[in-house]
């Protein structure tokens, strides 16, 4: 059943009605020696195509576990996770790997770039597992870098790029296989305030083009750029609400001093 938040967003024309992601009574346990940790406790949630959701919560609240499950990096102990109608909890490891490569794009706080390869080569990496021809791999990588404003930095190594530029390379890498969903885990955690807003502008622009974005952040100011916030506490969702007076990152940037000032 759709949440009240989703119903409101559908009525406003912000998102489409059919769920892209549906989790039902999702539980996750971890056994640490003789201790059993109950990380998720019966989570129910729907995310429709075109949403921009910020997932929040204190350390140990379950938000990171939830994102790992959404990213098919882990499997639930019980319950269901349906991605485009497919219960991914029932899939084999090879099938999960295919979903991660084709349907999901990942952006992390630490960028995770290969130090001795150029921006273009870093972005190309996911296409190797998609078995694309060499020419198409390079063309996709070039287009992705241009999309994030790095068309003139393709041959630079990560050490020759600023933190914000490295994160743009990481976003381009996440986009290169044309995913249905972009998952971003604290993507502004290593960035200054202005660069963080620049990254949020990229996410808003991508979302405006129809890409579903799910963002984990502990920063309320960053979460405010999303369309919807989902807050975890003790393994459960304690709050799920649309963002009111959502700022546009492009407009905020006009009020901030440039890094050269």
C-alpha atoms as an extended CHARMM CRD file, in Angstrom:
* protein
*
       261  EXT
         1         1  UNK       CA              0.0000000000        0.0000000000        0.0000000000  PROA      1               0.0000000000
         2         2  UNK       CA              1.3500000000        3.4250000000       -0.8880000000  PROA      2               0.0000000000
         3         3  UNK       CA              2.3140000000        5.6830000000        2.0110000000  PROA      3               0.0000000000
         4         4  UNK       CA              0.5010000000        8.9500000000        2.6380000000  PROA      4               0.0000000000
         5         5  UNK       CA              3.6550000000       10.7870000000        1.5870000000  PROA      5               0.0000000000
         6         6  UNK       CA              3.7960000000        8.9450000000       -1.7260000000  PROA      6               0.0000000000
         7         7  UNK       CA              0.0780000000        9.5580000000       -2.3160000000  PROA      7               0.0000000000
         8         8  UNK       CA              0.5790000000       13.2840000000       -1.7270000000  PROA      8               0.0000000000
         9         9  UNK       CA              3.5520000000       13.4170000000       -4.0970000000  PROA      9               0.0000000000
        10        10  UNK       CA              1.6000000000       11.5330000000       -6.7710000000  PROA      10              0.0000000000
        11        11  UNK       CA             -1.3210000000       13.9450000000       -6.3950000000  PROA      11              0.0000000000
        12        12  UNK       CA              1.0400000000       16.8860000000       -6.8460000000  PROA      12              0.0000000000
        13        13  UNK       CA              2.4860000000       15.2970000000       -9.9770000000  PROA      13              0.0000000000
        14        14  UNK       CA              5.9620000000       15.0630000000       -8.4020000000  PROA      14              0.0000000000
        15        15  UNK       CA              6.2620000000       11.2900000000       -8.9080000000  PROA      15              0.0000000000
        16        16  UNK       CA              4.5630000000        8.5080000000      -10.8120000000  PROA      16              0.0000000000
        17        17  UNK       CA              2.1610000000        6.1330000000       -9.0900000000  PROA      17              0.0000000000
        18        18  UNK       CA              3.7340000000        2.7070000000       -9.7080000000  PROA      18              0.0000000000
        19        19  UNK       CA              6.4030000000        1.6200000000       -7.2080000000  PROA      19              0.0000000000
        20        20  UNK       CA              9.9450000000        1.1770000000       -8.4490000000  PROA      20              0.0000000000
        21        21  UNK       CA             11.0200000000       -0.1260000000       -5.0350000000  PROA      21              0.0000000000
        22        22  UNK       CA              8.7800000000       -1.8870000000       -2.5410000000  PROA      22              0.0000000000
        23        23  UNK       CA              9.9760000000       -3.3810000000        0.7440000000  PROA      23              0.0000000000
        24        24  UNK       CA              7.6100000000       -5.3990000000        2.9010000000  PROA      24              0.0000000000
        25        25  UNK       CA              8.2560000000       -6.4030000000        6.5180000000  PROA      25              0.0000000000
        26        26  UNK       CA             11.9960000000       -6.2020000000        5.9480000000  PROA      26              0.0000000000
        27        27  UNK       CA             14.1390000000       -7.6090000000        8.7740000000  PROA      27              0.0000000000
        28        28  UNK       CA             17.9050000000       -7.9120000000        9.0070000000  PROA      28              0.0000000000
        29        29  UNK       CA             19.8640000000       -9.7050000000       11.7300000000  PROA      29              0.0000000000
        30        30  UNK       CA             23.6020000000       -9.8540000000       12.2690000000  PROA      30              0.0000000000
        31        31  UNK       CA             25.2200000000      -12.4580000000       14.4930000000  PROA      31              0.0000000000
        32        32  UNK       CA             28.2460000000      -10.9920000000       16.2800000000  PROA      32              0.0000000000
        33        33  UNK       CA             29.6150000000      -13.8870000000       18.2800000000  PROA      33              0.0000000000
        34        34  UNK       CA             26.9300000000      -14.7700000000       20.8100000000  PROA      34              0.0000000000
        35        35  UNK       CA             25.1450000000      -11.4560000000       20.2400000000  PROA      35              0.0000000000
        36        36  UNK       CA             22.3560000000      -11.0840000000       17.7120000000  PROA      36              0.0000000000
        37        37  UNK       CA             21.8590000000       -7.5540000000       16.3880000000  PROA      37              0.0000000000
        38        38  UNK       CA             18.4410000000       -6.7300000000       14.9660000000  PROA      38              0.0000000000
        39        39  UNK       CA             19.3990000000       -3.9820000000       12.4700000000  PROA      39              0.0000000000
        40        40  UNK       CA             16.0520000000       -3.6550000000       10.6530000000  PROA      40              0.0000000000
        41        41  UNK       CA             12.7230000000       -4.3590000000       12.3040000000  PROA      41              0.0000000000
        42        42  UNK       CA              9.8670000000       -4.8830000000        9.8540000000  PROA      42              0.0000000000
        43        43  UNK       CA             10.4660000000       -1.9670000000        7.4670000000  PROA      43              0.0000000000
        44        44  UNK       CA              7.7480000000       -1.1700000000        4.9140000000  PROA      44              0.0000000000
        45        45  UNK       CA              8.3620000000        1.4320000000        2.2250000000  PROA      45              0.0000000000
        46        46  UNK       CA              7.5760000000        2.2680000000       -1.3940000000  PROA      46              0.0000000000
        47        47  UNK       CA              9.5970000000        4.4910000000       -3.7110000000  PROA      47              0.0000000000
        48        48  UNK       CA              8.1310000000        5.4420000000       -7.0800000000  PROA      48              0.0000000000
        49        49  UNK       CA             10.0380000000        6.2370000000      -10.2770000000  PROA      49              0.0000000000
        50        50  UNK       CA             11.3060000000        9.7930000000      -10.2970000000  PROA      50              0.0000000000
        51        51  UNK       CA             11.5090000000       10.2800000000       -6.5460000000  PROA      51              0.0000000000
        52        52  UNK       CA             14.4200000000       11.9430000000       -4.7660000000  PROA      52              0.0000000000
        53        53  UNK       CA             14.5500000000       10.4640000000       -1.2670000000  PROA      53              0.0000000000
        54        54  UNK       CA             16.9160000000       11.3950000000        1.5600000000  PROA      54              0.0000000000
        55        55  UNK       CA             17.4300000000        8.6040000000        4.1170000000  PROA      55              0.0000000000
        56        56  UNK       CA             18.4450000000        9.8840000000        7.5360000000  PROA      56              0.0000000000
        57        57  UNK       CA             19.0790000000        8.6040000000       11.0350000000  PROA      57              0.0000000000
        58        58  UNK       CA             21.6790000000        8.4480000000       13.7790000000  PROA      58              0.0000000000
        59        59  UNK       CA             24.5550000000        5.9690000000       13.7330000000  PROA      59              0.0000000000
        60        60  UNK       CA             23.1060000000        2.5070000000       14.3610000000  PROA      60              0.0000000000
        61        61  UNK       CA             19.5990000000        3.5080000000       13.2860000000  PROA      61              0.0000000000
        62        62  UNK       CA             19.5280000000        1.0550000000       10.3610000000  PROA      62              0.0000000000
        63        63  UNK       CA             19.8500000000        3.4920000000        7.4710000000  PROA      63              0.0000000000
        64        64  UNK       CA             23.1440000000        2.0680000000        6.1610000000  PROA      64              0.0000000000
        65        65  UNK       CA             21.8510000000       -1.4940000000        6.4340000000  PROA      65              0.0000000000
        66        66  UNK       CA             18.7600000000       -0.4320000000        4.5220000000  PROA      66              0.0000000000
        67        67  UNK       CA             20.8450000000        1.1350000000        1.7540000000  PROA      67              0.0000000000
        68        68  UNK       CA             23.0100000000       -1.9750000000        1.4940000000  PROA      68              0.0000000000
        69        69  UNK       CA             19.8650000000       -4.0230000000        0.9450000000  PROA      69              0.0000000000
        70        70  UNK       CA             18.5180000000       -1.5880000000       -1.6600000000  PROA      70              0.0000000000
        71        71  UNK       CA             21.8770000000       -1.7630000000       -3.4390000000  PROA      71              0.0000000000
        72        72  UNK       CA             21.8140000000       -5.5810000000       -3.4890000000  PROA      72              0.0000000000
        73        73  UNK       CA             25.0420000000       -5.5680000000       -1.4910000000  PROA      73              0.0000000000
        74        74  UNK       CA             23.3290000000       -7.6810000000        1.1780000000  PROA      74              0.0000000000
        75        75  UNK       CA             20.1700000000       -9.7620000000        1.4980000000  PROA      75              0.0000000000
        76        76  UNK       CA             17.3880000000       -9.4820000000        4.0950000000  PROA      76              0.0000000000
        77        77  UNK       CA             16.9760000000      -12.0390000000        6.8710000000  PROA      77              0.0000000000
        78        78  UNK       CA             13.2380000000      -12.0290000000        6.1930000000  PROA      78              0.0000000000
        79        79  UNK       CA             10.6770000000      -10.0080000000        4.2950000000  PROA      79              0.0000000000
        80        80  UNK       CA             10.6300000000       -8.9150000000        0.6690000000  PROA      80              0.0000000000
        81        81  UNK       CA             12.4800000000       -6.3810000000       -1.4570000000  PROA      81              0.0000000000
        82        82  UNK       CA             10.8740000000       -5.9250000000       -4.8610000000  PROA      82              0.0000000000
        83        83  UNK       CA             12.8200000000       -3.9580000000       -7.4600000000  PROA      83              0.0000000000
        84        84  UNK       CA             10.7120000000       -3.2600000000      -10.5450000000  PROA      84              0.0000000000
        85        85  UNK       CA              8.4200000000       -6.0560000000       -9.3420000000  PROA      85              0.0000000000
        86        86  UNK       CA             11.1910000000       -8.6560000000       -8.9110000000  PROA      86              0.0000000000
        87        87  UNK       CA             11.8640000000      -10.0450000000       -5.4130000000  PROA      87              0.0000000000
        88        88  UNK       CA             15.6360000000       -9.6840000000       -5.4220000000  PROA      88              0.0000000000
        89        89  UNK       CA             16.0000000000      -11.5630000000       -2.1340000000  PROA      89              0.0000000000
        90        90  UNK       CA             15.2950000000      -14.7470000000       -4.0910000000  PROA      90              0.0000000000
        91        91  UNK       CA             18.0150000000      -14.1810000000       -6.7140000000  PROA      91              0.0000000000
        92        92  UNK       CA             21.3980000000      -15.8620000000       -6.9820000000  PROA      92              0.0000000000
        93        93  UNK       CA             24.6420000000      -13.9300000000       -6.4180000000  PROA      93              0.0000000000
        94        94  UNK       CA             25.3200000000      -13.7270000000      -10.1490000000  PROA      94              0.0000000000
        95        95  UNK       CA             21.8440000000      -12.3000000000      -10.7660000000  PROA      95              0.0000000000
        96        96  UNK       CA             22.3460000000       -9.7380000000       -8.0000000000  PROA      96              0.0000000000
        97        97  UNK       CA             25.6500000000       -8.7140000000       -9.5820000000  PROA      97              0.0000000000
        98        98  UNK       CA             23.8810000000       -8.1680000000      -12.8960000000  PROA      98              0.0000000000
        99        99  UNK       CA             21.2610000000       -5.9690000000      -11.2210000000  PROA      99              0.0000000000
       100       100  UNK       CA             23.9590000000       -3.9250000000       -9.4730000000  PROA      100             0.0000000000
       101       101  UNK       CA             25.7390000000       -3.3480000000      -12.7690000000  PROA      101             0.0000000000
       102       102  UNK       CA             22.7220000000       -2.5830000000      -14.9590000000  PROA      102             0.0000000000
       103       103  UNK       CA             20.0610000000       -1.0320000000      -12.7550000000  PROA      103             0.0000000000
       104       104  UNK       CA             21.9380000000        0.6370000000       -9.8870000000  PROA      104             0.0000000000
       105       105  UNK       CA             24.5360000000        3.3900000000       -9.7650000000  PROA      105             0.0000000000
       106       106  UNK       CA             26.5890000000        3.9170000000       -6.5970000000  PROA      106             0.0000000000
       107       107  UNK       CA             28.2250000000        7.0840000000       -5.2520000000  PROA      107             0.0000000000
       108       108  UNK       CA             30.2310000000        6.9570000000       -2.0040000000  PROA      108             0.0000000000
       109       109  UNK       CA             31.6750000000        9.4800000000        0.4170000000  PROA      109             0.0000000000
       110       110  UNK       CA             35.2650000000        8.4200000000       -0.3310000000  PROA      110             0.0000000000
       111       111  UNK       CA             34.9670000000        8.6280000000       -4.1510000000  PROA      111             0.0000000000
       112       112  UNK       CA             36.6430000000        5.1730000000       -4.5740000000  PROA      112             0.0000000000
       113       113  UNK       CA             38.5610000000        6.1440000000       -7.7140000000  PROA      113             0.0000000000
       114       114  UNK       CA             41.5880000000        4.2460000000       -9.0050000000  PROA      114             0.0000000000
       115       115  UNK       CA             44.5670000000        6.5250000000       -8.4170000000  PROA      115             0.0000000000
       116       116  UNK       CA             46.6130000000        5.5790000000      -11.4810000000  PROA      116             0.0000000000
       117       117  UNK       CA             43.8360000000        5.7710000000      -14.0630000000  PROA      117             0.0000000000
       118       118  UNK       CA             42.3770000000        8.8450000000      -15.7360000000  PROA      118             0.0000000000
       119       119  UNK       CA             38.9150000000       10.2120000000      -15.1100000000  PROA      119             0.0000000000
       120       120  UNK       CA             37.7840000000        8.6950000000      -18.4070000000  PROA      120             0.0000000000
       121       121  UNK       CA             39.2020000000        5.2720000000      -17.5200000000  PROA      121             0.0000000000
       122       122  UNK       CA             37.6220000000        5.3770000000      -14.0610000000  PROA      122             0.0000000000
       123       123  UNK       CA             34.2250000000        6.1020000000      -15.5640000000  PROA      123             0.0000000000
       124       124  UNK       CA             34.6390000000        3.3460000000      -18.1470000000  PROA      124             0.0000000000
       125       125  UNK       CA             35.1900000000        0.6250000000      -15.5330000000  PROA      125             0.0000000000
       126       126  UNK       CA             31.5350000000       -0.4470000000      -15.0010000000  PROA      126             0.0000000000
       127       127  UNK       CA             31.0750000000       -0.8470000000      -18.7570000000  PROA      127             0.0000000000
       128       128  UNK       CA             33.6920000000       -3.6170000000      -18.8010000000  PROA      128             0.0000000000
       129       129  UNK       CA             31.2680000000       -5.8620000000      -16.9290000000  PROA      129             0.0000000000
       130       130  UNK       CA             28.4700000000       -4.9270000000      -19.3370000000  PROA      130             0.0000000000
       131       131  UNK       CA             30.5030000000       -6.4400000000      -22.2070000000  PROA      131             0.0000000000
       132       132  UNK       CA             30.1940000000       -3.3790000000      -24.4280000000  PROA      132             0.0000000000
       133       133  UNK       CA             32.4250000000       -2.7070000000      -27.4570000000  PROA      133             0.0000000000
       134       134  UNK       CA             35.4680000000       -0.5520000000      -26.7150000000  PROA      134             0.0000000000
       135       135  UNK       CA             34.1980000000        2.3900000000      -28.7780000000  PROA      135             0.0000000000
       136       136  UNK       CA             30.8290000000        2.4160000000      -27.0170000000  PROA      136             0.0000000000
       137       137  UNK       CA             32.5030000000        2.1970000000      -23.6050000000  PROA      137             0.0000000000
       138       138  UNK       CA             34.6190000000        5.2680000000      -24.3250000000  PROA      138             0.0000000000
       139       139  UNK       CA             31.6970000000        7.2070000000      -25.7960000000  PROA      139             0.0000000000
       140       140  UNK       CA             29.4690000000        6.4570000000      -22.8040000000  PROA      140             0.0000000000
       141       141  UNK       CA             32.2190000000        7.5640000000      -20.4230000000  PROA      141             0.0000000000
       142       142  UNK       CA             32.7730000000       10.8010000000      -22.3450000000  PROA      142             0.0000000000
       143       143  UNK       CA             29.0530000000       11.6170000000      -22.3180000000  PROA      143             0.0000000000
       144       144  UNK       CA             28.8080000000       10.8900000000      -18.5850000000  PROA      144             0.0000000000
       145       145  UNK       CA             31.7350000000       13.1780000000      -17.7860000000  PROA      145             0.0000000000
       146       146  UNK       CA             30.2780000000       15.9370000000      -19.9210000000  PROA      146             0.0000000000
       147       147  UNK       CA             26.9680000000       15.5280000000      -18.1020000000  PROA      147             0.0000000000
       148       148  UNK       CA             28.6520000000       16.3370000000      -14.7710000000  PROA      148             0.0000000000
       149       149  UNK       CA             30.6610000000       19.2320000000      -16.1920000000  PROA      149             0.0000000000
       150       150  UNK       CA             34.0460000000       17.5310000000      -16.5700000000  PROA      150             0.0000000000
       151       151  UNK       CA             34.3710000000       17.4130000000      -20.3440000000  PROA      151             0.0000000000
       152       152  UNK       CA             37.7000000000       19.2120000000      -20.0700000000  PROA      152             0.0000000000
       153       153  UNK       CA             39.1690000000       16.9520000000      -17.3560000000  PROA      153             0.0000000000
       154       154  UNK       CA             38.8470000000       13.5220000000      -18.9620000000  PROA      154             0.0000000000
       155       155  UNK       CA             42.5820000000       12.7600000000      -19.0670000000  PROA      155             0.0000000000
       156       156  UNK       CA             43.3170000000       14.0040000000      -15.5350000000  PROA      156             0.0000000000
       157       157  UNK       CA             44.2940000000       11.6010000000      -12.7510000000  PROA      157             0.0000000000
       158       158  UNK       CA             42.3550000000       11.7910000000       -9.4520000000  PROA      158             0.0000000000
       159       159  UNK       CA             45.3690000000       13.4760000000       -7.8020000000  PROA      159             0.0000000000
       160       160  UNK       CA             45.0460000000       16.2990000000      -10.3480000000  PROA      160             0.0000000000
       161       161  UNK       CA             41.3990000000       16.9390000000       -9.4380000000  PROA      161             0.0000000000
       162       162  UNK       CA             39.7670000000       18.6960000000       -6.4980000000  PROA      162             0.0000000000
       163       163  UNK       CA             37.5320000000       16.7720000000       -4.1030000000  PROA      163             0.0000000000
       164       164  UNK       CA             34.4380000000       18.0830000000       -5.8280000000  PROA      164             0.0000000000
       165       165  UNK       CA             35.7860000000       17.0970000000       -9.2400000000  PROA      165             0.0000000000
       166       166  UNK       CA             36.6230000000       13.6180000000       -7.9660000000  PROA      166             0.0000000000
       167       167  UNK       CA             33.0660000000       13.2390000000       -6.7260000000  PROA      167             0.0000000000
       168       168  UNK       CA             31.8050000000       14.3430000000      -10.1390000000  PROA      168             0.0000000000
       169       169  UNK       CA             33.9210000000       11.5800000000      -11.7020000000  PROA      169             0.0000000000
       170       170  UNK       CA             32.3620000000        9.1290000000       -9.2440000000  PROA      170             0.0000000000
       171       171  UNK       CA             28.8700000000       10.3250000000      -10.2290000000  PROA      171             0.0000000000
       172       172  UNK       CA             29.7230000000        9.9530000000      -13.9130000000  PROA      172             0.0000000000
       173       173  UNK       CA             30.9320000000        6.4140000000      -13.2200000000  PROA      173             0.0000000000
       174       174  UNK       CA             27.6170000000        5.6790000000      -11.4890000000  PROA      174             0.0000000000
       175       175  UNK       CA             25.7080000000        6.9470000000      -14.5320000000  PROA      175             0.0000000000
       176       176  UNK       CA             27.6830000000        5.2670000000      -17.2980000000  PROA      176             0.0000000000
       177       177  UNK       CA             25.5180000000        2.1290000000      -17.4980000000  PROA      177             0.0000000000
       178       178  UNK       CA             22.2780000000        4.1710000000      -17.5060000000  PROA      178             0.0000000000
       179       179  UNK       CA             20.9040000000        2.9410000000      -14.1530000000  PROA      179             0.0000000000
       180       180  UNK       CA             17.2960000000        3.1530000000      -13.0180000000  PROA      180             0.0000000000
       181       181  UNK       CA             18.3580000000        4.2610000000       -9.5300000000  PROA      181             0.0000000000
       182       182  UNK       CA             21.2440000000        6.3180000000       -8.1820000000  PROA      182             0.0000000000
       183       183  UNK       CA             22.2580000000        5.3800000000       -4.6210000000  PROA      183             0.0000000000
       184       184  UNK       CA             24.4430000000        7.9550000000       -2.8770000000  PROA      184             0.0000000000
       185       185  UNK       CA             25.9510000000        7.2500000000        0.5510000000  PROA      185             0.0000000000
       186       186  UNK       CA             27.0500000000       10.4850000000        2.2930000000  PROA      186             0.0000000000
       187       187  UNK       CA             28.2820000000       11.9080000000       -1.0450000000  PROA      187             0.0000000000
       188       188  UNK       CA             29.0160000000       15.3530000000        0.4370000000  PROA      188             0.0000000000
       189       189  UNK       CA             30.6960000000       14.1250000000        3.6210000000  PROA      189             0.0000000000
       190       190  UNK       CA             34.2310000000       15.0100000000        2.4430000000  PROA      190             0.0000000000
       191       191  UNK       CA             33.3270000000       18.2800000000        0.7210000000  PROA      191             0.0000000000
       192       192  UNK       CA             33.1420000000       21.9490000000        1.7130000000  PROA      192             0.0000000000
       193       193  UNK       CA             29.7910000000       23.7290000000        1.8640000000  PROA      193             0.0000000000
       194       194  UNK       CA             29.8000000000       25.2640000000       -1.6180000000  PROA      194             0.0000000000
       195       195  UNK       CA             31.0300000000       22.0880000000       -3.3180000000  PROA      195             0.0000000000
       196       196  UNK       CA             28.3520000000       20.1140000000       -1.4640000000  PROA      196             0.0000000000
       197       197  UNK       CA             25.6580000000       22.3500000000       -2.9550000000  PROA      197             0.0000000000
       198       198  UNK       CA             27.2360000000       21.9230000000       -6.4080000000  PROA      198             0.0000000000
       199       199  UNK       CA             26.9460000000       18.1420000000       -6.0130000000  PROA      199             0.0000000000
       200       200  UNK       CA             23.3270000000       18.4960000000       -4.8960000000  PROA      200             0.0000000000
       201       201  UNK       CA             22.6600000000       20.5670000000       -8.0140000000  PROA      201             0.0000000000
       202       202  UNK       CA             23.8840000000       17.6280000000      -10.1190000000  PROA      202             0.0000000000
       203       203  UNK       CA             21.5660000000       15.2690000000       -8.2350000000  PROA      203             0.0000000000
       204       204  UNK       CA             18.6170000000       17.6370000000       -8.6480000000  PROA      204             0.0000000000
       205       205  UNK       CA             19.3370000000       18.0250000000      -12.3690000000  PROA      205             0.0000000000
       206       206  UNK       CA             19.5500000000       14.2440000000      -12.8130000000  PROA      206             0.0000000000
       207       207  UNK       CA             16.3160000000       13.8160000000      -10.8900000000  PROA      207             0.0000000000
       208       208  UNK       CA             14.6550000000       16.4710000000      -13.0780000000  PROA      208             0.0000000000
       209       209  UNK       CA             15.5390000000       14.2510000000      -16.0530000000  PROA      209             0.0000000000
       210       210  UNK       CA             13.6750000000       11.3420000000      -14.4510000000  PROA      210             0.0000000000
       211       211  UNK       CA             16.4170000000        9.4860000000      -12.5650000000  PROA      211             0.0000000000
       212       212  UNK       CA             15.3830000000        8.1170000000       -9.1630000000  PROA      212             0.0000000000
       213       213  UNK       CA             17.8490000000        9.2690000000       -6.4940000000  PROA      213             0.0000000000
       214       214  UNK       CA             18.1890000000        7.8010000000       -2.9950000000  PROA      214             0.0000000000
       215       215  UNK       CA             20.6000000000        9.6500000000       -0.7410000000  PROA      215             0.0000000000
       216       216  UNK       CA             21.9090000000        8.7260000000        2.7090000000  PROA      216             0.0000000000
       217       217  UNK       CA             22.9830000000       11.7560000000        4.7170000000  PROA      217             0.0000000000
       218       218  UNK       CA             23.2380000000       12.8590000000        8.3300000000  PROA      218             0.0000000000
       219       219  UNK       CA             23.0790000000       16.5290000000        7.3190000000  PROA      219             0.0000000000
       220       220  UNK       CA             19.5840000000       18.0920000000        7.4140000000  PROA      220             0.0000000000
       221       221  UNK       CA             20.7110000000       20.9120000000        5.1010000000  PROA      221             0.0000000000
       222       222  UNK       CA             21.6630000000       18.3430000000        2.4470000000  PROA      222             0.0000000000
       223       223  UNK       CA             18.5000000000       16.2710000000        2.9480000000  PROA      223             0.0000000000
       224       224  UNK       CA             16.4410000000       19.4070000000        2.2910000000  PROA      224             0.0000000000
       225       225  UNK       CA             17.4020000000       19.2680000000       -1.3990000000  PROA      225             0.0000000000
       226       226  UNK       CA             15.5030000000       15.9810000000       -1.7810000000  PROA      226             0.0000000000
       227       227  UNK       CA             11.7640000000       15.7360000000       -2.3850000000  PROA      227             0.0000000000
       228       228  UNK       CA             11.1290000000       13.3800000000        0.5270000000  PROA      228             0.0000000000
       229       229  UNK       CA             12.8650000000       12.4310000000        3.7730000000  PROA      229             0.0000000000
       230       230  UNK       CA             12.7270000000        9.0140000000        5.4300000000  PROA      230             0.0000000000
       231       231  UNK       CA             14.1440000000        8.9050000000        8.9630000000  PROA      231             0.0000000000
       232       232  UNK       CA             15.2370000000        5.6910000000       10.6970000000  PROA      232             0.0000000000
       233       233  UNK       CA             15.3900000000        5.0430000000       14.4330000000  PROA      233             0.0000000000
       234       234  UNK       CA             16.2050000000        1.7100000000       16.0740000000  PROA      234             0.0000000000
       235       235  UNK       CA             15.7440000000       -0.2090000000       12.8330000000  PROA      235             0.0000000000
       236       236  UNK       CA             12.3400000000        1.2820000000       12.0110000000  PROA      236             0.0000000000
       237       237  UNK       CA             11.0670000000        4.2270000000        9.9910000000  PROA      237             0.0000000000
       238       238  UNK       CA              9.9830000000        6.8670000000       12.4740000000  PROA      238             0.0000000000
       239       239  UNK       CA              9.2440000000        9.6470000000        9.9760000000  PROA      239             0.0000000000
       240       240  UNK       CA              8.4140000000        9.7810000000        6.2690000000  PROA      240             0.0000000000
       241       241  UNK       CA              7.4200000000       13.1410000000        4.8550000000  PROA      241             0.0000000000
       242       242  UNK       CA              7.7190000000       15.3800000000        1.7930000000  PROA      242             0.0000000000
       243       243  UNK       CA             10.1960000000       18.2420000000        1.9080000000  PROA      243             0.0000000000
       244       244  UNK       CA              8.4600000000       21.5970000000        2.3490000000  PROA      244             0.0000000000
       245       245  UNK       CA              9.9980000000       24.6900000000        0.7310000000  PROA      245             0.0000000000
       246       246  UNK       CA             12.6020000000       22.6050000000       -1.0570000000  PROA      246             0.0000000000
       247       247  UNK       CA             15.4890000000       24.8250000000       -2.2260000000  PROA      247             0.0000000000
       248       248  UNK       CA             16.9570000000       24.6920000000       -5.7030000000  PROA      248             0.0000000000
       249       249  UNK       CA             20.6960000000       24.1810000000       -5.4670000000  PROA      249             0.0000000000
       250       250  UNK       CA             21.3390000000       26.3540000000       -8.5280000000  PROA      250             0.0000000000
       251       251  UNK       CA             19.6580000000       29.3050000000       -6.8020000000  PROA      251             0.0000000000
       252       252  UNK       CA             21.5030000000       28.7110000000       -3.5240000000  PROA      252             0.0000000000
       253       253  UNK       CA             24.8390000000       28.7000000000       -5.3580000000  PROA      253             0.0000000000
       254       254  UNK       CA             24.1960000000       32.2630000000       -6.5710000000  PROA      254             0.0000000000
       255       255  UNK       CA             24.2030000000       33.4420000000       -2.9570000000  PROA      255             0.0000000000
       256       256  UNK       CA             27.4330000000       31.6560000000       -1.9470000000  PROA      256             0.0000000000
       257       257  UNK       CA             30.9530000000       33.0020000000       -2.4660000000  PROA      257             0.0000000000
       258       258  UNK       CA             33.0140000000       31.1520000000       -5.0390000000  PROA      258             0.0000000000
       259       259  UNK       CA             36.0730000000       29.2190000000       -3.8900000000  PROA      259             0.0000000000
       260       260  UNK       CA             38.2500000000       31.7810000000       -5.6220000000  PROA      260             0.0000000000
       261       261  UNK       CA             36.9000000000       34.6450000000       -3.4850000000  PROA      261             0.0000000000
